[in-house]
Amino acid sequence: MEHEKKVEQVRRLEMKRADYVKTEKAKKYVEKLMCMWRRMYESHQVQTHIVQQLKYLNTIPSTEPNSELHRQSSFQLELEIQQWHHSFCNLVKAQRDYIQSLTGWLRLSLFQFSKNPLVRSSYKSKIYSFCEEWHLAIDRIPYKVASEGINRFLTAVHGIEAQKGEEHKQKKKLDSMLKDFEKKATSLRALESKYSPYFVPESRNKNHVIEKRAKVEFLKVKAEEEKSKHEKAVSVTRAMTLNNLQMGFPHVFQAMVGFSSVCMQAFESVYNQAKFIGEEEQKKVKRLLP
């Protein structure tokens, strides 16, 4: 975001034909932002260290059910990881497409469409070698490992979200059962109070009370069963959440550390070569490129 902001500032300065020193200063700042790969690498190192501390979390099982806030947080985390994976894949694809197009264009411009011996001899010039090296650097980056790491973490978080959904479904079933039980129990109490010990009910009414009592007892047993199932679902959710995060977070950031480390080395090398070419072959580059 900072890079895009500064690039836009440079564009505005150039359109306004602002002071040369001011424009060049803005351009230099933009160039410094190529250090984002090193910053990314350092950030992922810190993140890896932080998430490794998850193994020291208290693992005593909790009997507290997940709240609506928990469910919303899990859902939001899943959405963020999906967006992270999508943005990551787009970033890698954009870089690969760009250097492939640039290298292909140079190959055509410097060799196939030129009859000028000077230009033909420049086919193996530093500018073309530089682009080929850049292309090779992009190919060496382990983006698949990082992409798969993010995707596996997404699967782990989705599993948590699905389990929380099961827990919520079980909670609704329990609440419905308890509501039905309470309704039938209230009705039974009202019926029992109607036929007090001092009143001998008819056989028909007595049988009705017995039937009602049996139904209430049956519902009570079923409600206890559903309560036990819900408590088990809560326990499973908590255990899965802790396990998936303890395993998933370190793995994904270790993959990102490996990715950003190679990126940092590759792009710093490319950037240093670009600076050298700019200084040593500026005239040749201008002659070769339209």
Order of alpha helices (4+ residues) and beta strands (2+ residues): alpha-alpha-alpha-alpha-alpha-alpha-alpha-alpha-alpha
